Amino acid sequence: MIGRLFYFAAGAALGGYAVHRLNRAVRTWSPGGIADRVEGHVADYRAALREFNEDVHDAVGHYEAELRRRYAVDPDTPRTLPER
């Protein structure tokens, strides 16, 4: 009797787990699940591009400051294009 009860409980637990995994897979591959994954990837790429843009902006600022120091240009002078 105890053996049957054990196998019944084990089967119920395995069945519940299988149903849970199946529902999760269906949710993942539904159009909404795919859209959520794509949205997450796009957000990650946007954050990486924003960070890259900030790094480039900082590097350009440091390089410009170095050039202004090297050629003794007043840092308060506004940048203008030369007349043609």
N, C-alpha and C positions, 0 to 999 in steps of 0.2 A: 504494500500500500504506500509506504514512504517513497519507494522508487518511482511509482507512477506519478505521485504528486511532484516529485523533483523534476521529472521529465516534462510534466505539464507546465510547471512554472518556468523551466528553461525554454520550452517552446514558445510560451507566451512572451517572455522577455526577448527572445530572438525575433519573433514576429513583430513586436513593437519597435524594435530597433530597425528592422528592415523597412517598415512603413515610414519611420522617421527619415531614414536616409533617402528613400524614394521621394518623399514629399520635398525634401531639401533639393534633390536633383531636379525635380520638375520646376520648382521655384527658380532655381539658378538658370535654367535654360528657357524660361518663359521670356517673352519680349521685355517685360519690366525688369527681370533679373539681368538680362543682357544690357539693357540701357543703363542700369545702375553700375555695372562693371565698367562700361565704356565711359560713363560720366566720371567715375573714380580715376580712371587712367588719364582722361583729359585734364582733370584737376591736378593730378600729379605732374603732368607735362607742363601745364601752365605755371605751376609753382617753380619748377626747375628752370623754365625760361625766364621767369621774373628774377630769380636768384642770379642767373647768368647775366641778365641785363644790368642788375645792380653791380655785379663784379666788374663788368666792362666799364660801366660809368665811373666807378671808383678808380679803375686803372687809368682811364683817360684823364681824369682829374689830376691824379698824381703825375702823370707824364706831362700834362700841360703845366703844372706847377714847376716841375723840374725844368722845362724849356724856358718858362718865364724867369726862373732864377738864373739859369745859365746865361741867358741873353739880357739880363737886367731889365726886364720889362716891368713897369709898375703894375702890380696885381689889381689895382683899383681902376685901371684904364679899361673902358668897355671895348669889347671886341667888335671891330667893324671890318668890312671888306674894303680893299683899296679901290680908289676911283679908277675908272678906265678912260 
